[in-house]
């Protein structure tokens, strides 16, 4: 659905954009639910689902920034965090084959904030009601805060999991 969603936003078709975004979210949630319920989870699916989600959100942040509907600062923070995580993950995988960093509660909250922000920005194009404007501002603020917090949390988790044991003066590892 991503190409149609991007095209709708670029064409200024915000009702269609909002509907397509909602349908994309619902089908993604349904897909995950069914995979768990029917025990059809796969390693490939576990890697591809978050990548597809991140690709959709990142693309939407870029397109909405291009349309001047999301501040540049928000998009730069989102992309900076994701690029940092991607680079660290690639380095760790290349160096030690490590790839077991499941998303933290902060990462999940950040994703929820990003989804909410995109929905609020699209909804704001449909109505200028006060509560929608307020909701859009809160969602964008939450996205910025959670992007920074989840990025710092990820850095802390990586540093804790990759720390080498301390060495005492005689060259032996401390117990």
DRENPA-3360 file (N, C-alpha, C; in nm, 2 decimals, always signed):
BEGIN
1 = XXXXXXXX = +0.08/-0.12/+0.00/+0.00/+0.00/+0.00/+0.08/+0.13/+0.00 ~ +0.21/+0.11/+0.03/+0.30/+0.23/+0.05/+0.30/+0.32/-0.08 ~ +0.32/+0.27/-0.20/+0.32/+0.36/-0.31/+0.19/+0.44/-0.33 ~ +0.08/+0.38/-0.30/-0.05/+0.44/-0.31/-0.07/+0.55/-0.20 ~ -0.02/+0.52/-0.09/-0.03/+0.61/+0.03/+0.06/+0.73/+0.00 ~ +0.18/+0.71/-0.05/+0.27/+0.82/-0.08/+0.22/+0.91/-0.19 ~ +0.16/+0.84/-0.29/+0.11/+0.92/-0.41/-0.01/+1.00/-0.36 ~ -0.10/+0.94/-0.27/-0.21/+1.02/-0.22/-0.17/+1.14/-0.14;
9 = XXXXXXXX = -0.07/+1.13/-0.06/-0.02/+1.24/+0.02/+0.04/+1.35/-0.08 ~ +0.12/+1.30/-0.17/+0.18/+1.40/-0.26/+0.08/+1.47/-0.35 ~ -0.03/+1.41/-0.38/-0.14/+1.47/-0.45/-0.23/+1.55/-0.36 ~ -0.21/+1.55/-0.23/-0.30/+1.63/-0.14/-0.43/+1.56/-0.11 ~ -0.44/+1.43/-0.14/-0.56/+1.35/-0.11/-0.56/+1.30/+0.03 ~ -0.58/+1.39/+0.13/-0.56/+1.35/+0.27/-0.66/+1.26/+0.32 ~ -0.79/+1.26/+0.28/-0.88/+1.16/+0.32/-0.84/+1.02/+0.28 ~ -0.81/+1.01/+0.15/-0.76/+0.88/+0.10/-0.63/+0.84/+0.18;
17 = XXXXXXXX = -0.54/+0.93/+0.20/-0.42/+0.90/+0.27/-0.45/+0.85/+0.41 ~ -0.54/+0.92/+0.48/-0.58/+0.87/+0.62/-0.64/+0.73/+0.62 ~ -0.72/+0.71/+0.52/-0.79/+0.58/+0.51/-0.69/+0.47/+0.48 ~ -0.60/+0.50/+0.38/-0.50/+0.40/+0.34/-0.40/+0.37/+0.46 ~ -0.37/+0.48/+0.54/-0.28/+0.46/+0.65/-0.35/+0.37/+0.76 ~ -0.48/+0.40/+0.78/-0.55/+0.32/+0.88/-0.56/+0.17/+0.83 ~ -0.59/+0.15/+0.71/-0.60/+0.02/+0.65/-0.46/-0.06/+0.66 ~ -0.36/+0.01/+0.63/-0.22/-0.05/+0.64/-0.19/-0.09/+0.79;
25 = XXXXXXXX = -0.23/+0.00/+0.88/-0.21/-0.04/+1.02/-0.30/-0.16/+1.06 ~ -0.42/-0.16/+1.02/-0.51/-0.27/+1.06/-0.47/-0.40/+1.00 ~ -0.43/-0.40/+0.87/-0.38/-0.52/+0.81/-0.25/-0.57/+0.87 ~ -0.16/-0.48/+0.91/-0.04/-0.52/+0.97/-0.07/-0.58/+1.11 ~ -0.15/-0.52/+1.18/-0.19/-0.58/+1.31/-0.26/-0.71/+1.30 ~ -0.35/-0.73/+1.20/-0.42/-0.85/+1.18/-0.32/-0.96/+1.13 ~ -0.22/-0.92/+1.05/-0.12/-1.02/+1.00/-0.04/-1.07/+1.12 ~ +0.00/-0.99/+1.21/+0.07/-1.03/+1.33/-0.01/-1.12/+1.42;
33 = XXXXXXXX = -0.13/-1.07/+1.44/-0.23/-1.15/+1.53/-0.25/-1.29/+1.47 ~ -0.28/-1.30/+1.34/-0.30/-1.43/+1.28/-0.18/-1.52/+1.28 ~ -0.06/-1.46/+1.26/+0.06/-1.54/+1.26/+0.08/-1.60/+1.40 ~ +0.06/-1.52/+1.51/+0.07/-1.57/+1.64/-0.04/-1.68/+1.67 ~ -0.16/-1.65/+1.64/-0.27/-1.73/+1.67/-0.26/-1.87/+1.60 ~ -0.22/-1.86/+1.47/-0.21/-1.98/+1.39/-0.07/-2.05/+1.40 ~ +0.01/-1.99/+1.48/+0.15/-2.04/+1.50/+0.22/-2.05/+1.36 ~ +0.21/-1.95/+1.29/+0.27/-1.94/+1.16/+0.39/-1.83/+1.16;
41 = XXXXXXXX = +0.45/-1.82/+1.27/+0.56/-1.72/+1.28/+0.68/-1.79/+1.22 ~ +0.76/-1.70/+1.15/+0.88/-1.75/+1.09/+1.00/-1.65/+1.12 ~ +1.12/-1.70/+1.11/+1.23/-1.61/+1.14/+1.23/-1.49/+1.04 ~ +1.20/-1.53/+0.91/+1.20/-1.43/+0.81/+1.09/-1.32/+0.84 ~ +0.98/-1.37/+0.88/+0.87/-1.27/+0.92/+0.91/-1.18/+1.03 ~ +0.98/-1.24/+1.13/+1.02/-1.16/+1.25/+1.12/-1.05/+1.21 ~ +1.20/-1.07/+1.10/+1.29/-0.97/+1.05/+1.22/-0.87/+0.96 ~ +1.14/-0.93/+0.87/+1.08/-0.84/+0.76/+0.97/-0.75/+0.82;
49 = XXXXXXXX = +0.89/-0.80/+0.91/+0.77/-0.71/+0.96/+0.82/-0.58/+1.02 ~ +0.92/-0.58/+1.11/+0.96/-0.45/+1.16/+1.03/-0.36/+1.06 ~ +1.10/-0.43/+0.96/+1.17/-0.36/+0.86/+1.06/-0.29/+0.77 ~ +0.96/-0.36/+0.73/+0.85/-0.30/+0.65/+0.78/-0.19/+0.73 ~ +0.76/-0.21/+0.86/+0.70/-0.10/+0.94/+0.78/+0.02/+0.94 ~ +0.91/+0.00/+0.96/+1.01/+0.12/+0.97/+1.02/+0.18/+0.83 ~ +1.02/+0.11/+0.72/+1.03/+0.16/+0.59/+0.90/+0.25/+0.56 ~ +0.79/+0.20/+0.60/+0.66/+0.28/+0.58/+0.67/+0.41/+0.66;
57 = XXXXXXXX = +0.70/+0.40/+0.79/+0.70/+0.52/+0.87/+0.81/+0.62/+0.83 ~ +0.93/+0.57/+0.80/+1.03/+0.66/+0.75/+1.00/+0.73/+0.62 ~ +0.94/+0.66/+0.53/+0.90/+0.71/+0.40/+0.79/+0.82/+0.43 ~ +0.69/+0.79/+0.52/+0.59/+0.89/+0.54/+0.64/+1.01/+0.61 ~ +0.74/+1.00/+0.70/+0.80/+1.11/+0.76/+0.87/+1.20/+0.66 ~ +0.94/+1.14/+0.57/+1.00/+1.21/+0.46/+0.90/+1.29/+0.37 ~ +0.80/+1.22/+0.33/+0.70/+1.27/+0.24/+0.62/+1.39/+0.31 ~ +0.58/+1.36/+0.44/+0.51/+1.47/+0.51/+0.60/+1.59/+0.54;
65 = XXXXXXXX = +0.73/+1.56/+0.56/+0.83/+1.67/+0.58/+0.83/+1.75/+0.44 ~ +0.84/+1.68/+0.33/+0.85/+1.74/+0.20/+0.73/+1.83/+0.18 ~ +0.61/+1.78/+0.22/+0.49/+1.86/+0.21/+0.47/+1.97/+0.32 ~ +0.58/+1.98/+0.40/+0.58/+2.08/+0.51/+0.47/+2.06/+0.61 ~ +0.44/+1.93/+0.64/+0.33/+1.90/+0.73/+0.39/+1.84/+0.86 ~ +0.52/+1.80/+0.86/+0.59/+1.76/+0.98/+0.72/+1.84/+0.98 ~ +0.76/+1.90/+1.10/+0.88/+1.98/+1.11/+1.00/+1.89/+1.07 ~ +1.10/+1.96/+1.01/+1.23/+1.90/+0.98/+1.29/+1.83/+1.10;
73 = XXXXXXXX = +1.29/+1.90/+1.21/+1.35/+1.85/+1.33/+1.30/+1.71/+1.37 ~ +1.17/+1.69/+1.36/+1.12/+1.56/+1.40/+1.17/+1.45/+1.30 ~ +1.17/+1.48/+1.17/+1.21/+1.38/+1.08/+1.36/+1.35/+1.09 ~ +1.44/+1.46/+1.12/+1.59/+1.44/+1.14/+1.61/+1.35/+1.26 ~ +1.54/+1.37/+1.37/+1.55/+1.29/+1.49/+1.52/+1.15/+1.46 ~ +1.40/+1.13/+1.40/+1.36/+0.99/+1.37/+1.46/+0.92/+1.28 ~ +1.51/+0.98/+1.17/+1.60/+0.92/+1.08/+1.74/+0.90/+1.15 ~ +1.78/+1.00/+1.23/+1.91/+0.99/+1.30/+1.91/+0.87/+1.39;
81 = XXXXXXXX = +1.81/+0.85/+1.47/+1.80/+0.74/+1.56/+1.80/+0.61/+1.48 ~ +1.71/+0.60/+1.38/+1.70/+0.47/+1.31/+1.83/+0.44/+1.23 ~ +1.90/+0.54/+1.18/+2.03/+0.52/+1.11/+2.13/+0.47/+1.21 ~ +2.13/+0.54/+1.33/+2.23/+0.50/+1.43/+2.21/+0.35/+1.47 ~ +2.08/+0.31/+1.50/+2.05/+0.18/+1.54/+2.09/+0.08/+1.43 ~ +2.06/+0.11/+1.30/+2.10/+0.03/+1.19/+2.25/+0.01/+1.18 ~ +2.32/+0.12/+1.19/+2.47/+0.11/+1.18/+2.53/+0.03/+1.30 ~ +2.48/+0.05/+1.42/+2.53/-0.03/+1.53/+2.50/-0.18/+1.51;
89 = XXXXXXXX = +2.38/-0.21/+1.47/+2.34/-0.35/+1.45/+2.42/-0.41/+1.34 ~ +2.45/-0.34/+1.23/+2.53/-0.39/+1.13/+2.68/-0.42/+1.18 ~ +2.73/-0.33/+1.25/+2.87/-0.34/+1.31/+2.87/-0.46/+1.40 ~ +2.78/-0.47/+1.49/+2.77/-0.58/+1.58/+2.76/-0.72/+1.51 ~ +2.67/-0.72/+1.41/+2.65/-0.84/+1.34/+2.78/-0.88/+1.26 ~ +2.85/-0.78/+1.20/+2.97/-0.81/+1.12/+3.08/-0.85/+1.22 ~ +3.09/-0.79/+1.34/+3.20/-0.81/+1.43/+3.18/-0.94/+1.51 ~ +3.07/-0.97/+1.56/+3.05/-1.08/+1.65/+2.93/-1.17/+1.62;
97 = XXXXXXXX = +2.86/-1.13/+1.51/+2.74/-1.21/+1.47/+2.62/-1.19/+1.57 ~ +2.63/-1.08/+1.65/+2.52/-1.06/+1.75/+2.41/-0.99/+1.68 ~ +2.29/-1.04/+1.70/+2.17/-0.97/+1.65/+2.05/-0.99/+1.74 ~ +2.07/-1.01/+1.87/+1.96/-1.04/+1.96/+1.93/-0.92/+2.04 ~ +1.88/-0.82/+1.98/+1.84/-0.70/+2.05/+1.69/-0.67/+2.03 ~ +1.60/-0.74/+2.10/+1.46/-0.72/+2.08/+1.42/-0.58/+2.12 ~ +1.31/-0.53/+2.06/+1.27/-0.39/+2.09/+1.24/-0.38/+2.24 ~ +1.28/-0.27/+2.30/+1.25/-0.24/+2.44/+1.11/-0.17/+2.44;
105 = XXXXXXXX = +1.06/-0.15/+2.56/+0.93/-0.08/+2.58/+0.94/+0.06/+2.53 ~ +1.06/+0.12/+2.54/+1.08/+0.26/+2.48/+1.07/+0.26/+2.33 ~ +1.13/+0.15/+2.27/+1.12/+0.14/+2.12/+0.98/+0.12/+2.08 ~ +0.91/+0.04/+2.15/+0.77/+0.01/+2.11/+0.68/+0.14/+2.13 ~ +0.71/+0.21/+2.24/+0.64/+0.34/+2.27/+0.67/+0.44/+2.16 ~ +0.80/+0.44/+2.11/+0.84/+0.53/+2.01/+0.77/+0.50/+1.88 ~ +0.76/+0.37/+1.84/+0.69/+0.33/+1.72/+0.54/+0.37/+1.73 ~ +0.48/+0.35/+1.85/+0.34/+0.39/+1.87/+0.32/+0.54/+1.85;
113 = XXXXXXXX = +0.42/+0.62/+1.91/+0.41/+0.77/+1.90/+0.43/+0.81/+1.75 ~ +0.52/+0.74/+1.68/+0.53/+0.78/+1.53/+0.41/+0.75/+1.45 ~ +0.35/+0.64/+1.48/+0.22/+0.60/+1.41/+0.11/+0.70/+1.44 ~ +0.10/+0.74/+1.57/+0.00/+0.83/+1.62/+0.03/+0.97/+1.55 ~ +0.16/+1.01/+1.55/+0.19/+1.14/+1.49/+0.15/+1.14/+1.34 ~ +0.18/+1.04/+1.27/+0.14/+1.04/+1.12/-0.01/+1.05/+1.11 ~ -0.08/+0.97/+1.19/-0.23/+0.97/+1.18/-0.28/+1.11/+1.22 ~ -0.22/+1.17/+1.32/-0.27/+1.30/+1.37/-0.24/+1.41/+1.26;
121 = XXXXXXXX = -0.12/+1.40/+1.20/-0.09/+1.50/+1.09/-0.18/+1.48/+0.97 ~ -0.21/+1.36/+0.94/-0.31/+1.34/+0.83/-0.45/+1.39/+0.86 ~ -0.49/+1.35/+0.99/-0.62/+1.40/+1.03/-0.63/+1.55/+1.04 ~ -0.52/+1.61/+1.08/-0.52/+1.76/+1.08/-0.54/+1.82/+0.95 ~ -0.51/+1.75/+0.84/-0.54/+1.80/+0.71/-0.68/+1.79/+0.67 ~ -0.76/+1.71/+0.75/-0.90/+1.70/+0.72/-0.99/+1.79/+0.80 ~ -0.94/+1.83/+0.92/-1.01/+1.92/+1.00/-0.92/+2.01/+1.09 ~ -0.96/+2.13/+1.11/-0.87/+2.22/+1.19/-0.93/+2.23/+1.33;
129 = XXXXXXXX = -1.01/+2.14/+1.37/-1.07/+2.14/+1.51/-0.96/+2.16/+1.61 ~ -0.99/+2.23/+1.72/-0.88/+2.26/+1.82/-0.82/+2.13/+1.87 ~ -0.91/+2.03/+1.91/-0.85/+1.91/+1.97/-0.76/+1.83/+1.87 ~ -0.79/+1.84/+1.74/-0.70/+1.78/+1.64/-0.56/+1.85/+1.64 ~ -0.57/+1.98/+1.64/-0.44/+2.06/+1.64/-0.36/+2.02/+1.77 ~ -0.43/+2.02/+1.88/-0.36/+1.99/+2.01/-0.31/+1.85/+2.00 ~ -0.39/+1.75/+1.95/-0.34/+1.61/+1.94/-0.22/+1.60/+1.85 ~ -0.22/+1.67/+1.74/-0.11/+1.67/+1.65/+0.02/+1.72/+1.72;
137 = XXXXXXXX = +0.01/+1.83/+1.79/+0.12/+1.88/+1.86/+0.17/+1.79/+1.96 ~ +0.08/+1.73/+2.04/+0.12/+1.63/+2.15/+0.19/+1.51/+2.09 ~ +0.13/+1.46/+1.98/+0.19/+1.34/+1.91/+0.33/+1.37/+1.86 ~ +0.35/+1.48/+1.80/+0.48/+1.52/+1.74/+0.58/+1.54/+1.86 ~ +0.54/+1.60/+1.97/+0.63/+1.62/+2.08/+0.66/+1.49/+2.14 ~ +0.56/+1.40/+2.16/+0.59/+1.26/+2.21/+0.68/+1.19/+2.12 ~ +0.67/+1.20/+1.99/+0.76/+1.14/+1.90/+0.90/+1.18/+1.92 ~ +0.92/+1.31/+1.94/+1.06/+1.37/+1.96/+1.12/+1.31/+2.09;
145 = XXXXXXXX = +1.04/+1.32/+2.19/+1.09/+1.28/+2.33/+1.12/+1.13/+2.32 ~ +1.03/+1.05/+2.27/+1.05/+0.90/+2.27/+1.16/+0.86/+2.17 ~ +1.18/+0.93/+2.07/+1.29/+0.90/+1.98/+1.42/+0.92/+2.05 ~ +1.44/+1.03/+2.12/+1.56/+1.05/+2.20/+1.58/+0.94/+2.31 ~ +1.47/+0.92/+2.39/+1.48/+0.83/+2.50/+1.50/+0.69/+2.45 ~ +1.43/+0.64/+2.34/+1.45/+0.51/+2.29/+1.59/+0.49/+2.23 ~ +1.64/+0.60/+2.17/+1.78/+0.59/+2.11/+1.88/+0.58/+2.23 ~ +1.86/+0.65/+2.33/+1.96/+0.64/+2.45/+1.94/+0.51/+2.52;
153 = XXXXXXXX = +1.82/+0.46/+2.53/+1.80/+0.33/+2.59/+1.86/+0.22/+2.50 ~ +1.85/+0.23/+2.37/+1.92/+0.13/+2.29/+2.07/+0.13/+2.30 ~ +2.12/+0.25/+2.31/+2.27/+0.27/+2.33/+2.31/+0.21/+2.46 ~ +2.23/+0.23/+2.56/+2.27/+0.18/+2.70/+2.26/+0.02/+2.69 ~ +2.15/-0.03/+2.63/+2.14/-0.18/+2.62/+2.26/-0.24/+2.54 ~ +2.30/-0.18/+2.43/+2.41/-0.23/+2.36/+2.54/-0.22/+2.44 ~ +2.56/-0.11/+2.51/+2.68/-0.10/+2.59/+2.69/-0.21/+2.70 ~ +2.57/-0.23/+2.76/+2.57/-0.33/+2.87/+2.59/-0.48/+2.81;
161 = XXXXXXXX = +2.53/-0.50/+2.70/+2.54/-0.64/+2.64/+2.67/-0.67/+2.57 ~ +2.74/-0.57/+2.53/+2.87/-0.59/+2.46/+2.99/-0.56/+2.55 ~ +2.97/-0.52/+2.67/+3.08/-0.49/+2.76/+3.16/-0.61/+2.79 ~ +3.29/-0.60/+2.79/+3.38/-0.71/+2.82/+3.40/-0.71/+2.97 ~ +3.43/-0.83/+3.02/+3.45/-0.84/+3.17/+3.58/-0.76/+3.20 ~ +3.58/-0.70/+3.32/+3.70/-0.63/+3.36/+3.82/-0.72/+3.38 ~ +3.94/-0.67/+3.37/+4.06/-0.74/+3.39/+4.14/-0.69/+3.50 ~ +4.19/-0.77/+3.59/+4.26/-0.72/+3.71/+4.41/-0.70/+3.67;
169 = XXXXXXX = +4.49/-0.65/+3.76/+4.63/-0.61/+3.73/+4.71/-0.73/+3.68 ~ +4.68/-0.85/+3.71/+4.76/-0.97/+3.67/+4.72/-1.02/+3.54 ~ +4.62/-0.96/+3.47/+4.58/-1.00/+3.34/+4.46/-1.11/+3.35 ~ +4.42/-1.15/+3.47/+4.31/-1.24/+3.48/+4.18/-1.17/+3.49 ~ +4.08/-1.23/+3.44/+3.95/-1.17/+3.45/+3.89/-1.17/+3.59 ~ +3.83/-1.06/+3.63/+3.77/-1.06/+3.76/+3.64/-1.14/+3.76 ~ +3.62/-1.21/+3.87/+3.50/-1.29/+3.88/+3.37/-1.21/+3.88;
% end
